[in-house]
Amino acid sequence: MTFVLQAIETHVKKYCQKVYENSVVNLFWSIDNSLEVINAIKSKRNMVSDINTFKFSTLFTFLPLH
């Protein structure tokens, strides 16, 4: 499953790169480390108490099933 998701990501990146070259609109946003984003959100919004993130490589093995 990881291989399939990586192939999809590669395809979407290439597509978005072509869109950017033609229109200067960036359609692809991805982060490598979500900890910085989570900390920024929590520091700006006291209401956010529960944020979950999942890595594609471990998404299906560690996803809570309840």
N, C-alpha and C positions, 0 to 999 in steps of 0.2 A: 504494500500500500504506500509506503514511503516513496518508493521509486516512481509510482504513478503521480503522487502529489508533487514531487520535485519536477517531473516532466511538465506538468500543468503550470507550475510556477515559472519555469523557463519560457514556455510558450507565451504566457501572459506578459512577462517582462519584455520579450522581444516585440510583441504587439504594441505595448505601451511605449516602448522606445521609438517605434515608427510613428506613432501618433504624436509623440513629443517633437520629433524631427519635423513633422509637417505642420504642427499647429502651436507649438510651444506650450502645450497643456500637459502637465504631468498627471497621468491617470494611475500611476503605480506608486503606492506608498507601502513601505515595509520597514519593520524595525528588527534589529538583531537581538536586542536585549530590552525586554519590556520593563525591567526594574526601574529605569529612569522615568519612563512614562507613568508607571504606577505611582511612584513617589511624587511626581509633579501633580498628578490628579489629586492624590490624597492631601497634599499640602495646600491646594487651592480650594478644595471642597471638603468641608468637614462632614458632609452628609454621606460621602462615599465610604462605606465600611467593608464592603466585600467585593473584591475584584479577583477574577480568575484568569489565568493565561495558560495556554497549552502549547508545547512545541510539537510540530508536525511529526518529528521522529518518535515521540513518545505518546502522542495523542491517544492512540487506541489502546495502549497498554496500561496507561495510568488514569484514564478518564473515569471519574466516579460513575458507577453504573446504577446507583440508587435513584 
